[in-house]
Amino acid sequence: MKNIPHDVSIISGDNEEIQTNKYLLSLFSPILRNLLSTSLDPSQIFFLPDFSTLSIRNLLNIINSGYSVNKKISKEDIKEISL
């Protein structure tokens, strides 16, 4: 999964940009699949102001590898990921 191109940016509530792949997101979300497949723009940006960078990175780790390991994760972060 490390060789897939990063063609989508996610801007977190911490105002950090996180790069990922649209096909990877499309596999796990029908809503994102529709959004990503209808856009003509080759580089796309999603703003997620209600989610921290840590939460987004943990979710992407779960999508990429099936798990996420982080010593800093809190109960609030877990709740945010599971929304």
PAVEXMI-877710 format. One record per residue (C-alpha): x, y, z. Coordinates in Angstrom, 1 decimal, decimal comma. Layout:
<pts>
((X; Y; Z))
...
</pts>
This chain:
<pts>
((0,0; 0,0; 0,0))
((3,0; 2,3; 0,3))
((3,4; 2,5; -3,5))
((-0,1; 4,0; -4,2))
((-0,1; 7,7; -5,3))
((-1,3; 10,4; -2,9))
((-4,0; 12,2; -4,9))
((-6,3; 13,4; -2,2))
((-5,6; 15,9; 0,6))
((-7,5; 16,0; 3,9))
((-7,3; 19,1; 6,0))
((-7,9; 18,4; 9,7))
((-9,3; 20,5; 12,4))
((-5,7; 21,2; 13,4))
((-5,2; 22,8; 10,0))
((-2,8; 20,1; 8,9))
((-2,8; 18,5; 5,4))
((-2,8; 14,7; 5,3))
((-2,2; 13,0; 1,9))
((-4,0; 9,8; 1,0))
((-5,3; 8,0; -2,1))
((-8,8; 8,4; -3,5))
((-9,2; 4,7; -4,5))
((-8,4; 3,6; -1,0))
((-11,0; 6,0; 0,5))
((-13,5; 4,9; -2,2))
((-13,2; 1,2; -1,1))
((-14,4; 2,0; 2,4))
((-17,0; 4,8; 1,8))
((-19,8; 4,8; -0,7))
((-20,3; 8,5; -0,1))
((-16,7; 9,3; -0,8))
((-16,8; 6,9; -3,8))
((-19,5; 9,0; -5,4))
((-17,8; 12,3; -4,6))
((-14,4; 11,2; -5,9))
((-15,7; 9,5; -9,0))
((-17,7; 12,6; -10,2))
((-14,9; 15,2; -9,8))
((-12,9; 16,2; -12,8))
((-10,2; 17,7; -10,7))
((-7,2; 15,4; -10,4))
((-6,2; 16,7; -7,0))
((-9,0; 16,9; -4,4))
((-9,2; 18,4; -1,0))
((-11,5; 17,5; 1,9))
((-11,9; 19,7; 4,9))
((-12,7; 17,9; 8,1))
((-12,7; 20,6; 10,7))
((-14,3; 18,5; 13,4))
((-11,6; 15,9; 13,4))
((-8,0; 16,0; 14,7))
((-5,0; 15,1; 12,7))
((-4,3; 12,2; 15,1))
((-7,8; 10,8; 14,5))
((-7,6; 11,1; 10,8))
((-4,1; 9,4; 10,7))
((-5,4; 6,6; 12,9))
((-8,4; 6,0; 10,7))
((-6,1; 6,0; 7,6))
((-3,8; 3,5; 9,3))
((-6,8; 1,2; 10,0))
((-7,9; 1,5; 6,4))
((-4,4; 0,9; 5,1))
((-3,3; -2,0; 7,4))
((-6,2; -3,1; 9,5))
((-4,9; -1,6; 12,7))
((-3,4; 1,5; 14,3))
((-0,9; 1,6; 17,1))
((-0,5; 4,8; 19,0))
((0,4; 5,4; 22,7))
((-1,2; 8,8; 22,7))
((-4,7; 7,8; 21,7))
((-7,4; 8,9; 24,1))
((-11,0; 7,9; 24,6))
((-12,1; 11,0; 22,8))
((-9,9; 10,1; 19,8))
((-11,5; 6,6; 19,7))
((-15,0; 8,1; 19,8))
((-14,0; 10,5; 17,0))
((-12,8; 7,7; 14,8))
((-15,9; 5,6; 15,3))
((-18,3; 8,3; 14,3))
</pts>
